[in-house]
Amino acid sequence: MRAREAYRLPPDKQEKLRRAVRLEWATIAFMISIIVLLYFTLGSSQAVKTAWFEDILSLVPPIAFLIARRVEQKEPNGAFPYGYHRAISIAHLCAALALFGMGAFLLFESSMSLIKAEHPTIGTMRIFGHQVWLGWVMIAALVYSVIPPVILGRMKLPLAEELHDKVLHADADMNKADWLTGLAAIGGIIGIGFGLWWADVAAAALISLDVLHDGTKNLSSAVKDLMDRQPARVKDGEPDPLPDQIRTALRTRSWIGDADIRLREEGHVLTGEAFVVPAGEPPDLLALLEEAAREAEAMDWRLYDLAMVPVRSLPDPERGGGSRGGDAGAERAFTAEDR
Amino acid sequence: MRLPWLLLAGTLLGGLAGCDLPRDPQGTLDRVTGGTLRVGAIIAEPWAVREGEVATGVEAGLAKTFAASLGSDVRWNFGAEGELLAALERHELDLVIGGLTRSSPWSKRLGFTTPYFTSQVVVGAPAGTLAAAGRLNGVRVLVREGSATAKYLEDEGAVPVRVPDLSAADGPVAAPEWELRRLGLQPGDHILYRRAHVMAVPPGENAFLVRLERFLDGQSGEIEGELARTRP
């Protein structure tokens, strides 16, 4: 099979990607330190336990990112003629599943504790010859566990948008969930300190709703991307304006009578076909098509392996089925139902 | 996170540290102070022994001293472990004593103190006859019948000899160190397992628990001596 040409990220994006890789390694290192620290202060506080479990789960997105990054770099070959870009989409699915699973687990655990009215018992710990209430120790550990995710998550968000990297974005969501649960756990322990046994679980239940929301959003986006829906923005999941821009640019060419485009996401890159109806019988159509493809690809760094397909006519928008108007209509219907 | 936020958070936490935390959801400490401490005693020599309407023993003594430190009177209740702990879980008792250890499955449903005393179960023998540490393979070791210790001995390759009474032993015996000393035997170095002794409080009564743990922490030096004074 004929493999695609290898894709090269523009130099400025490569630099950003290297930063993202460094950030993810830093995330793993910080998370492991937090997991170890929290392990030694785990008491019977539900919120602390959940925060701890969540910190373990939050290792999934960075690991998925780093593995996918490795795989994605491989060049297309006979066995994988389309290349390895989808590794990023699969990593996004893994990260989204981790986030969703965490939210679901959090909600289940905290509601169970609330229903059973479990009174968390927190005793003391001997530190430097003093019997200190373990609640203070937990709060100190949680404060430490909150700071790195806040900083790392904020550093990841702009990178994720610039790199069109949904794994990184899901990971930033995970970091947000991390520090939110950390803060909730602190509030819960202070609540326990004041004799409010339910403060802890109520805080955890509240946070779980937010985490579950982020998880569902990411899960749905990851599945849809794998199903080749139209490209969507990393930031908010709204349809990407790029396909329309390309279509408009193509239609302005004098030798093109009509044009349309079909794009999908493969991890960082966007790929697909542009259909053009030549106006009349232009001489040297091949050269014109090649030039149009080059210029279209230059419109955005993510565009990769755009196939320029000359067609006699585009399907009539008036008729249903595979028509262009029908396509666009179907797309609109899909989006409307979807949101 | 910017500096003002950190300062604000720090001030808040500092302010909280000034409050008298933690507090009890059911107010056990407040009720008990200057009032009555309802203690459930599981009969377990030498930790709690019944003498008429009161309990004696190492943990009973600790409970009495603790009650005195709160200016409260002790009301003793005797019963089976499950019965007393179930009452404790429902706040019908304030404290349960009697040889409870940290490994109890009740630890998830109640408040257990951090271990105030850890006894090591070892093999001991009359002074001078103690075999080299760790060489338990094939050795016949006396152990009280109905004790988990026999299984630990088997796991180490020793041959447990289950007897109803250890006082007549003239060879190696497996028991907690304090018991070996009480029998006039010299404890060896090889630890079969540990028993981390705790007391139980109602679930979630953190102020009361913290108060008790601070008290027990101050007593830990006395436990060995108290144990040595007990007689079977």
Interface residues (C-beta under 8 A of the other chain):
Chain A: S44 E118 H119 P120 T121 I122 G123 T124 M125 R126 Q131 W133 G135 W136 I139 V143 I147 V150 I151 I190 I192 G193 F194 G195 L196 W197
Chain B: M1 A9 L13 L16 A17 C19 L21 P22 R23 D24 P25 G27 K108 L110 G111 F112 T113 T114 V201 P202 P203 G204 E205 N206 A207 L209 V210 E213 R214 D217
